[in-house]
Amino acid sequence: MAGTRTVAPEPSLAARPRFGRIGVGKSSRCLLHVTSRFLNENDRGYALSRAGIAFDAQKRSQQGKIMTQKTIANHEVGGQEFYAQTPANIPLFYDQGLGPVFFVDFANDIARRAAAAAPLRVLEVAAGTGIASRRLRDFLPAEAHLVVTDLNSAMLDLARTKFSPAEGVGFHSANALSLPFPDNGFDAVICQFGVMFFPDKEKAYCEAYRVLTSGGHYLFSVWDSERHNPVARLIKDIVARFCPADPPRFCEVPFAYHRIDPVRDLLDSVGFTGVNISVVSIRKSVADVSAFARGQVRGSPLFDELRVRGVDPDRVVDALTELVVREFGSEPTRMPLRAIVFEARRP
Protein backbone atom coordinates (compact mmCIF):
# COMPACT_ATOMS: atom_id res chain seq x y z
CA MET A 1 0.00 0.00 0.00
CA ALA A 2 1.38 3.40 -0.95
CA GLY A 3 2.72 5.39 1.94
CA THR A 4 2.80 2.49 4.39
CA ARG A 5 5.32 3.26 7.12
CA THR A 6 7.32 0.93 9.26
CA VAL A 7 8.96 2.76 12.14
CA ALA A 8 11.44 0.66 14.05
CA PRO A 9 14.81 1.34 15.68
CA GLU A 10 17.53 -0.94 14.40
CA PRO A 11 18.37 -3.62 17.00
CA SER A 12 21.88 -2.30 17.44
CA LEU A 13 20.49 1.15 18.22
CA ALA A 14 17.92 0.06 20.76
CA ALA A 15 20.55 -1.58 22.93
CA ARG A 16 22.98 1.31 22.95
CA PRO A 17 23.55 3.41 26.05
CA ARG A 18 22.76 7.11 25.92
CA PHE A 19 25.63 9.52 26.37
CA GLY A 20 25.75 12.33 28.86
CA ARG A 21 25.68 15.88 27.61
CA ILE A 22 28.90 17.77 27.21
CA GLY A 23 29.58 21.46 27.60
CA VAL A 24 26.08 22.78 28.24
CA GLY A 25 27.23 25.98 29.89
CA LYS A 26 26.28 29.16 28.10
CA SER A 27 29.85 29.87 27.04
CA SER A 28 30.83 26.33 26.15
CA ARG A 29 27.76 24.47 24.95
CA CYS A 30 28.73 24.73 21.29
CA LEU A 31 32.29 23.48 21.67
CA LEU A 32 32.91 20.31 19.70
CA HIS A 33 33.95 17.47 21.97
CA VAL A 34 33.51 14.06 20.40
CA THR A 35 35.01 11.02 22.11
CA SER A 36 36.82 8.62 19.80
CA ARG A 37 35.59 5.05 20.01
CA PHE A 38 36.17 1.79 18.18
CA LEU A 39 32.97 0.88 16.35
CA ASN A 40 32.10 -2.02 14.13
CA GLU A 41 30.27 -1.69 10.84
CA ASN A 42 26.90 -2.46 12.40
CA ASP A 43 27.34 0.52 14.72
CA ARG A 44 27.59 2.66 11.60
CA GLY A 45 30.12 4.85 13.34
CA TYR A 46 32.22 5.59 10.30
CA ALA A 47 34.44 8.62 10.20
CA LEU A 48 32.24 11.51 9.16
CA SER A 49 33.54 14.29 7.01
CA ARG A 50 32.16 17.67 8.03
CA ALA A 51 32.84 19.06 4.59
CA GLY A 52 29.57 19.76 2.87
CA ILE A 53 27.77 22.39 0.92
CA ALA A 54 28.49 25.96 1.84
CA PHE A 55 26.42 28.82 0.68
CA ASP A 56 26.55 32.58 0.55
CA ALA A 57 23.79 33.60 2.91
CA GLN A 58 23.60 37.01 1.31
CA LYS A 59 22.40 35.73 -2.06
CA ARG A 60 18.68 36.04 -2.69
CA SER A 61 16.29 35.76 -5.61
CA GLN A 62 17.70 37.83 -8.45
CA GLN A 63 16.75 37.91 -12.12
CA GLY A 64 14.81 34.68 -11.95
CA LYS A 65 17.55 32.82 -10.08
CA ILE A 66 17.32 31.52 -6.54
CA MET A 67 19.64 30.11 -3.92
CA THR A 68 18.52 27.86 -1.11
CA GLN A 69 19.81 25.75 1.72
CA LYS A 70 17.97 22.85 0.10
CA THR A 71 19.69 23.41 -3.21
CA ILE A 72 23.32 24.45 -3.29
CA ALA A 73 25.67 27.36 -3.44
CA ASN A 74 29.31 26.72 -2.75
CA HIS A 75 30.70 23.20 -2.51
CA GLU A 76 34.25 21.94 -2.48
CA VAL A 77 35.01 18.43 -3.71
CA GLY A 78 38.55 17.35 -4.38
CA GLY A 79 39.74 20.93 -4.31
CA GLN A 80 37.20 22.06 -6.90
CA GLU A 81 34.72 24.75 -6.01
CA PHE A 82 31.54 25.44 -7.89
CA TYR A 83 28.37 27.49 -7.64
CA ALA A 84 24.92 26.50 -8.79
CA GLN A 85 21.85 28.67 -9.22
CA THR A 86 18.51 27.20 -10.07
CA PRO A 87 15.73 28.54 -12.30
CA ALA A 88 12.86 30.32 -10.61
CA ASN A 89 10.44 27.48 -11.46
CA ILE A 90 12.37 24.94 -9.38
CA PRO A 91 9.83 25.07 -6.49
CA LEU A 92 6.99 23.73 -8.66
CA PHE A 93 9.02 20.83 -10.07
CA TYR A 94 10.35 20.11 -6.59
CA ASP A 95 6.90 20.20 -5.00
CA GLN A 96 4.97 18.27 -7.66
CA GLY A 97 7.69 15.87 -8.80
CA LEU A 98 9.73 15.05 -5.71
CA GLY A 99 7.15 15.88 -3.04
CA PRO A 100 4.69 12.99 -3.60
CA VAL A 101 7.51 10.43 -3.75
CA PHE A 102 10.25 11.55 -1.39
CA PHE A 103 8.62 13.77 1.18
CA VAL A 104 4.91 13.33 1.89
CA ASP A 105 5.02 10.05 3.82
CA PHE A 106 8.01 11.06 5.90
CA ALA A 107 6.34 14.41 6.58
CA ASN A 108 3.41 12.58 8.16
CA ASP A 109 5.80 10.69 10.40
CA ILE A 110 7.84 13.65 11.63
CA ALA A 111 4.70 15.76 12.14
CA ARG A 112 3.16 13.10 14.38
CA ARG A 113 6.37 12.90 16.39
CA ALA A 114 6.48 16.67 16.80
CA ALA A 115 2.83 16.88 17.85
CA ALA A 116 3.20 14.17 20.50
CA ALA A 117 4.58 16.69 23.01
CA ALA A 118 1.84 19.23 22.16
CA PRO A 119 4.23 22.15 21.58
CA LEU A 120 2.65 25.58 21.24
CA ARG A 121 5.55 27.45 19.59
CA VAL A 122 7.08 25.51 16.69
CA LEU A 123 9.85 26.49 14.27
CA GLU A 124 10.55 24.67 11.02
CA VAL A 125 13.87 25.31 9.28
CA ALA A 126 14.77 24.54 5.66
CA ALA A 127 11.06 24.01 5.04
CA GLY A 128 11.23 24.17 1.26
CA THR A 129 7.77 24.29 -0.32
CA GLY A 130 5.97 23.52 2.93
CA ILE A 131 5.32 19.80 2.51
CA ALA A 132 6.19 18.96 6.12
CA SER A 133 4.80 22.34 7.21
CA ARG A 134 1.33 21.41 6.01
CA ARG A 135 1.40 18.16 7.97
CA LEU A 136 2.77 19.91 11.05
CA ARG A 137 -0.12 22.35 11.00
CA ASP A 138 -2.57 19.45 10.62
CA PHE A 139 -1.20 17.54 13.61
CA LEU A 140 -0.23 20.32 16.02
CA PRO A 141 -2.71 21.65 18.59
CA ALA A 142 -5.08 24.20 17.12
CA GLU A 143 -3.70 26.91 19.42
CA ALA A 144 -0.08 26.25 18.39
CA HIS A 145 1.79 28.82 16.31
CA LEU A 146 4.01 27.50 13.52
CA VAL A 147 6.86 29.53 12.05
CA VAL A 148 8.05 28.25 8.65
CA THR A 149 11.48 29.28 7.37
CA ASP A 150 13.76 28.67 4.41
CA LEU A 151 16.65 30.58 2.87
CA ASN A 152 14.77 30.61 -0.41
CA SER A 153 11.92 33.10 -0.67
CA ALA A 154 10.59 31.44 -3.85
CA MET A 155 10.12 28.16 -1.99
CA LEU A 156 8.33 30.01 0.81
CA ASP A 157 6.03 31.73 -1.67
CA LEU A 158 4.79 28.33 -2.78
CA ALA A 159 4.55 27.11 0.82
CA ARG A 160 2.29 30.06 1.69
CA THR A 161 -0.31 28.92 -0.82
CA LYS A 162 -0.95 25.80 1.27
CA PHE A 163 -2.31 27.73 4.26
CA SER A 164 -5.16 30.07 5.05
CA PRO A 165 -4.50 33.30 6.98
CA ALA A 166 -6.45 31.95 9.94
CA GLU A 167 -4.20 28.91 10.51
CA GLY A 168 -1.60 30.62 12.68
CA VAL A 169 1.39 30.11 10.40
CA GLY A 170 4.17 32.66 9.93
CA PHE A 171 6.76 32.68 7.15
CA HIS A 172 10.30 34.06 7.30
CA SER A 173 13.28 33.86 4.98
CA ALA A 174 15.99 32.62 7.34
CA ASN A 175 19.38 30.97 7.40
CA ALA A 176 19.39 27.91 9.68
CA LEU A 177 22.96 28.76 10.72
CA SER A 178 21.97 32.22 11.92
CA LEU A 179 18.32 32.21 12.94
CA PRO A 180 16.72 35.67 13.34
CA PHE A 181 14.89 34.69 16.53
CA PRO A 182 15.59 35.34 20.22
CA ASP A 183 16.83 32.75 22.68
CA ASN A 184 14.38 30.33 24.28
CA GLY A 185 11.56 31.21 21.92
CA PHE A 186 10.29 27.81 20.72
CA ASP A 187 9.05 24.55 22.20
CA ALA A 188 10.12 22.54 19.13
CA VAL A 189 12.42 22.93 16.13
CA ILE A 190 11.76 20.69 13.12
CA CYS A 191 13.78 20.04 9.97
CA GLN A 192 12.87 17.44 7.34
CA PHE A 193 15.68 16.45 4.96
CA GLY A 194 17.55 19.72 5.30
CA VAL A 195 20.37 19.09 7.76
CA MET A 196 22.58 17.24 5.28
CA PHE A 197 22.75 20.41 3.17
CA PHE A 198 23.94 22.68 5.99
CA PRO A 199 27.61 23.64 5.55
CA ASP A 200 28.22 23.66 9.32
CA LYS A 201 26.13 21.05 11.13
CA GLU A 202 27.46 22.03 14.54
CA LYS A 203 26.46 25.64 14.04
CA ALA A 204 22.98 24.61 12.90
CA TYR A 205 22.58 22.41 16.00
CA CYS A 206 23.78 25.26 18.21
CA GLU A 207 21.21 27.59 16.69
CA ALA A 208 18.43 25.06 17.26
CA TYR A 209 19.60 24.67 20.86
CA ARG A 210 19.71 28.44 21.35
CA VAL A 211 16.17 29.16 20.19
CA LEU A 212 14.64 26.23 22.09
CA THR A 213 13.20 26.69 25.55
CA SER A 214 14.28 24.38 28.36
CA GLY A 215 12.61 21.04 27.71
CA GLY A 216 12.12 21.87 24.05
CA HIS A 217 12.54 19.22 21.35
CA TYR A 218 14.69 19.15 18.23
CA LEU A 219 13.54 16.73 15.50
CA PHE A 220 15.15 16.27 12.13
CA SER A 221 15.34 13.63 9.44
CA VAL A 222 18.05 12.66 6.99
CA TRP A 223 18.22 10.04 4.27
CA ASP A 224 19.82 6.72 5.06
CA SER A 225 22.60 5.48 2.77
CA GLU A 226 22.30 4.67 -0.92
CA ARG A 227 22.25 0.98 0.02
CA HIS A 228 18.84 1.55 1.59
CA ASN A 229 17.73 4.11 -1.02
CA PRO A 230 18.73 2.47 -4.31
CA VAL A 231 17.11 5.19 -6.40
CA ALA A 232 20.01 7.42 -5.35
CA ARG A 233 22.42 5.07 -7.12
CA LEU A 234 20.27 5.16 -10.27
CA ILE A 235 20.36 8.95 -10.32
CA LYS A 236 24.15 8.96 -9.97
CA ASP A 237 24.51 6.31 -12.68
CA ILE A 238 22.39 8.27 -15.15
CA VAL A 239 24.21 11.52 -14.46
CA ALA A 240 27.59 9.81 -14.82
CA ARG A 241 26.43 8.36 -18.16
CA PHE A 242 25.79 11.85 -19.53
CA CYS A 243 28.74 13.51 -17.77
CA PRO A 244 31.43 10.82 -17.54
CA ALA A 245 34.37 13.21 -17.27
CA ASP A 246 32.84 15.64 -14.80
CA PRO A 247 29.65 14.39 -13.10
CA PRO A 248 27.72 16.99 -11.10
CA ARG A 249 28.75 16.89 -7.45
CA PHE A 250 25.28 17.56 -6.09
CA CYS A 251 24.37 13.88 -6.45
CA GLU A 252 26.91 13.04 -3.76
CA VAL A 253 25.24 15.13 -1.06
CA PRO A 254 21.62 14.20 -0.20
CA PHE A 255 22.31 10.60 0.87
CA ALA A 256 25.72 11.14 2.48
CA TYR A 257 24.80 12.20 6.03
CA HIS A 258 23.65 8.86 7.43
CA ARG A 259 26.32 7.87 9.94
CA ILE A 260 24.47 7.74 13.21
CA ASP A 261 27.14 7.85 15.90
CA PRO A 262 28.92 11.02 14.70
CA VAL A 263 25.57 12.81 14.46
CA ARG A 264 24.55 11.70 17.94
CA ASP A 265 27.94 12.65 19.38
CA LEU A 266 27.69 16.11 17.84
CA LEU A 267 24.22 16.61 19.31
CA ASP A 268 25.58 15.52 22.70
CA SER A 269 28.49 17.94 22.41
CA VAL A 270 26.15 20.86 21.74
CA GLY A 271 24.23 20.05 24.91
CA PHE A 272 21.21 18.09 23.79
CA THR A 273 20.11 15.15 25.91
CA GLY A 274 17.85 12.14 25.44
CA VAL A 275 18.90 11.61 21.84
CA ASN A 276 16.73 8.95 20.20
CA ILE A 277 17.10 7.57 16.70
CA SER A 278 14.46 5.82 14.60
CA VAL A 279 14.74 4.22 11.20
CA VAL A 280 11.69 4.84 9.02
CA SER A 281 11.21 2.62 5.96
CA ILE A 282 8.57 2.67 3.25
CA ARG A 283 8.03 0.97 -0.07
CA LYS A 284 6.71 3.81 -2.16
CA SER A 285 4.35 3.43 -5.10
CA VAL A 286 5.19 6.01 -7.77
CA ALA A 287 2.11 6.95 -9.78
CA ASP A 288 3.94 9.10 -12.36
CA VAL A 289 7.55 8.09 -12.89
CA SER A 290 8.19 10.75 -15.53
CA ALA A 291 6.97 13.49 -13.16
CA PHE A 292 9.33 12.13 -10.50
CA ALA A 293 12.23 12.14 -12.95
CA ARG A 294 11.42 15.71 -14.01
CA GLY A 295 11.34 16.74 -10.38
CA GLN A 296 14.70 15.10 -9.77
CA VAL A 297 16.32 16.95 -12.67
CA ARG A 298 14.37 20.20 -12.95
CA GLY A 299 13.52 20.52 -9.26
CA SER A 300 17.12 20.33 -8.08
CA PRO A 301 20.51 21.92 -8.77
CA LEU A 302 21.14 19.19 -11.35
CA PHE A 303 19.31 21.28 -13.93
CA ASP A 304 21.89 24.05 -14.10
CA GLU A 305 24.78 21.66 -13.53
CA LEU A 306 23.73 19.66 -16.58
CA ARG A 307 23.21 22.72 -18.75
CA VAL A 308 26.62 24.10 -17.79
CA ARG A 309 28.09 20.83 -19.08
CA GLY A 310 26.17 21.07 -22.35
CA VAL A 311 23.75 18.26 -21.51
CA ASP A 312 20.06 18.49 -22.45
CA PRO A 313 18.18 18.01 -19.13
CA ASP A 314 15.20 16.48 -20.94
CA ARG A 315 17.36 13.64 -22.22
CA VAL A 316 18.40 12.92 -18.65
CA VAL A 317 14.75 12.96 -17.56
CA ASP A 318 13.86 10.40 -20.25
CA ALA A 319 16.79 8.15 -19.38
CA LEU A 320 16.05 8.32 -15.66
CA THR A 321 12.39 7.50 -16.25
CA GLU A 322 13.33 4.43 -18.27
CA LEU A 323 15.87 3.24 -15.70
CA VAL A 324 13.54 3.68 -12.72
CA VAL A 325 10.84 1.60 -14.44
CA ARG A 326 13.38 -1.05 -15.39
CA GLU A 327 14.73 -1.24 -11.84
CA PHE A 328 11.50 -0.96 -9.84
CA GLY A 329 8.84 -2.22 -12.23
CA SER A 330 5.72 -0.60 -13.60
CA GLU A 331 2.02 -0.55 -12.78
CA PRO A 332 2.90 0.11 -10.06
CA THR A 333 6.48 1.28 -9.76
CA ARG A 334 7.54 0.64 -6.17
CA MET A 335 10.83 1.84 -4.71
CA PRO A 336 12.22 1.33 -1.21
CA LEU A 337 13.01 4.50 0.73
CA ARG A 338 14.55 4.80 4.15
CA ALA A 339 15.16 7.76 6.43
CA ILE A 340 16.69 8.28 9.87
CA VAL A 341 14.89 10.50 12.39
CA PHE A 342 16.79 12.11 15.25
CA GLU A 343 14.97 13.42 18.32
CA ALA A 344 16.74 15.35 21.05
CA ARG A 345 15.81 17.57 23.97
CA ARG A 346 17.28 20.76 25.37
CA PRO A 347 17.61 20.26 29.16
N, C-alpha and C positions, 0 to 999 in steps of 0.2 A: 504494500500500500504506500502511495506517495507520501512522503513526509513523516513516515513512521520513525520514531526516535528510540534509541536504546541508550540509556544513560547509565554507565557503570564504571566505577574506578577500576583501573587495572589491578590485578591481585598484588603486584609488587608495590603499588602505591598505597593500597589500603593498609598494608602492614608496616609502613614506614613511620618512624617517630617524627613528631613535629619538632622544629628547631626553635630555640628561644630567640627573641628579638635582639637586635644588636644596634647600639647607637641610637636610642630613641630620644635623646636629649635634643632640645631645640637647636643647639649649635652643631650637633654631630649626627643627627638622624639620617642625613643623606650621604654619609661617608661610606664608600664601598668597603666591605669587609667580608669576603667570602672565604670560608675555610676549605682548603684543599682536601679531597677525600679520594680514596680508590673506589671506583664504581665499575660494576660489570655492565655489559651491554644492556641487560634487562632493566637496569636502573635508568638507562637513557641519560646518564650524566656526562655526555661527551663535552669536550672543550667547546665553549661557545664563543664565537667571535662577536665582538660588540660593534664591528664595522657594519654599517647598514646604509640606509638611504639618508642623506642629509638634504635639507632644503633651505632655501632662502625665505625666511618667514616674512620678508618685506614684499615679496612678489604677490600680486593680486590679479584679478581678471583684467586683462588689457587686450584690446583689439581682437576679441574673440578667442583669446587664449586664457587658460586657467591653470593654476598650480594647486596642488592639494596634498595633504599628508597621505591620503589614500592613493595618490598617483605617485609622482616622483619629482625630484628636482635635481639634486646633486648626489651622485653615487660614485664611489671609487671602487673599482675592481681591477686587481692586478696593475695598479698604478695608473689606470686610465680613468679619467673623469668625464662625465657627460651630463648634459641637461636634457630634460624632456618636457615639452609643453603639449597639452592635449587640446583638441578642438572644443569649442564651446558646447557642442552637442554630446559630449561624453556622458553627462549625467543620465540622459534618456537611454542610451545604449546600455549603460551600467545598470540602471534600474530595471529596465524591461528584459534585458538579455541575461545578465548575471544574477539579478535579484531573485527570480523564482527558483533558480537552481542552487546557487551557493548560499544564499543568505536567509531566506524566509523561515525555513525550519529551525535553523540555529537561533534566529531572532526570537522565536517562540520560547525556546529553552532558556535563553539568558534573561528574557523578560520575566518569566515565571520565577526564576531564581532571585532576581532583584526584588520582585514584589513580595517575596516570602517574609521579608522583615518589615513590610509596610512602611517604607521610607516616605517622608513627606517632601523632602527637597532632594531632587535627583538631577545629576549632571551626566550627560552623555558626551563623550569626546570622540572625534573622528567619526561622526555620525553618517557621513556620506549623504545619500538621498533619503534618509529617514526610514529605512526598512525596519531596523530594530527600534527606532524611536516610536513608530506607530504601534508596535506590539507592547512597548513599555507603557505607553499611555493607556492601552487597553487593559493591562493587568494591574497597574498601580492603583492605589486608592483614589477615589474621585477627587479628594481634597488635595492630593499631591500636586506639586508644581514641578514640571520637567523642563530643564534647560538643555537645548540641543545645540551642539557646536561642531564646526568643522573649519578647517583652514580655507576651504573653497566655498566662496559665496554662491557660485552657480549650483553646486550640490545642494546647499541650504535652500536656495530658491525652489528647487523641486521638492525638497522635504516639506516646505511650508504648505504646499498644495494638498498634503495629506491630512491636514488638521483644520478644524474650525476655530475661530477666534475664542470661542467659549471653553476650549479644552484645557486651558491653563498650561500652554506650552510656549516657551520663549526660545528665540533663535539668535545665536551670536557667532560671528566669524571669530575663531579663536585657535591659537596654537597650543597644542596639548603640552608642549614643553615650557610654556609661559602663560598660564591661564589667567585671564583678566578678572579674577574673582578673589574676594577676601578669604582669609584663613577661616577654617571651621564653618564653612557656609553650607555644606551639603551632607545629607545622610547616606548617600550612595553615589559612587562614580562608576559609570558603565562604559565599556568600549568593546564593540564587536569587530573582530578582524581588522584592527587598526594598529595595535601595538607593534607588530612586526615591521611596520613602515617607519616607526619613529627612529630618528638618527641617534638619539641618546635615551635608551630605555630607562636608565637610572634616573635621569632628570624627569622623565614623564611620570615615573612612579613617585618621585618626591613631590611633584606637583599634585598628583592625586591625593597623596598623604596630607599635604598642606591644606587643601580645600575641604577635606573631610572633617566632620566633627568627631569627637571621641565616641567610639563605638560604631562609627560609620563603616560601610562596606565598599570594597573595591572589587568589581567583577569585570573580567575581560576574557575574550576568547581569541585563540590563534589556531591556525591550521596545523594538524599533525603532519608528519613527513609525507613525501611523495609515495612512499611504500603503501601508505594507507589512503592516499588520494591519487590513484593512478592517472586521473585525467591531467594532473600537473605534468606528468612525464610526457603525455601525448602532446600537450601544448609546446613543451620544450623541443620535442622531436620535430614537430611541424616547423617551428621557427628556425631550428637549425638546418632543416632541409632547404629553406628559402634563403638563409643567411649563413652558409657554412663557414665562411671566413671570419665573420664578426657577428655572432648571434646577439640579439638584444639582451642586455643584462637584467632587465626587469623580471624576466621569467625566473630568475634565481631567488627572488626575494620572498614572495608570498608564503611559500611552504618551507621556509628555512628556519623559522623560530619555534622549534618544537621540542627542544631539549629541556626537560622538566626541571631537573635539579638546579641548573644555573639560574633559571627564572625564579624558582622558589628561594634560592639563596639570596638573590638580589632583592626580592621583596622583604625577606627577613632583615637584610642589612639596612634597608630604608626605615624599618621600624614596624612594619606590618606583623600581625600575629594571626594565629589560627588559619594558616594558609591551607586551603583544600584544593584538590585537583580532581576533575572529573573528565573522563573521556566520553565524548558524545558521537555516536556513529549512526549514520542513516544510509539507506540504499535509495537513492533519489531517482524517481521517474522523470524523465525530461520530455516534456510534451512537444517542444519545438527545438530540435537540435540546431538548426540553422540560426535561430534567434540567439541561442546560447553562444554559438561560435562568433556571431557578429558582436555580441556583448563582450566576449573575451578579447577580440581584436579592436573594435571601435570604442569599447567602453573602458579601455585601459591605456596606459602609456605605450603599449605595443604599436598603436596606430601610427604615431609620429616616428617611432623608432624604425618601423618598417619603411615608411616613406623616405626617411633620411637615407636609407640604404638602397633606395630605388626599387623597392618591392611593392607590388600592387596589393594592398590590404585585402581586397575582395578575393584574390586568388588564395590567400592564406585562409580566409573564412571558408571557402569552398573545400579546401583540403582538410581543414580541421573538422568540418561537418562530416565528411566522408570517413575520416579516421575514427571519430567518436562512435559513429554507427557501427563501423566494423569491429571496434573493440568492445562495445557495450550492448550491441544488438539494436533492434528496431521494433517498434510497436509492442511494448514500449522500449525505449532506451533507458536502461537503469545503470547508474554509476554509484559506486561506493564513495562516501565522503566521511571524513572524520575530523573532528575538532577537539581541542583541549580547552577546558574552561578553568580559569583560576579564580578563586574567591579568597579574599583576605580582609582583615579587619584592622582599623586603626584603634589602638588601645586607648 
